[in-house]
């Protein structure tokens, strides 16, 4: 495991101390869990943004429509 040093605003550090004491868990575990959640949310937002961009991309829309036409023209048997 790598050591990471950072500066936090006093208010955030105070909230972190209070929560760590209340839950009886180390501050680094709270930071780790919170960071994982935030990174996951950022990845999801990036994924959603890529779909929004694709929705406005005429080339992507054309490829999707061509693919759907080919799919619909396939015989079932």
Secondary structure by P-SEA (a helix, b strand, c coil): cbbbbbcccaaaaaaaaaaaaaacccaaaaaaaaaaaaaaaaaaaaaaaaaaaaaacaaaaaaaaaaaaaaaacccc
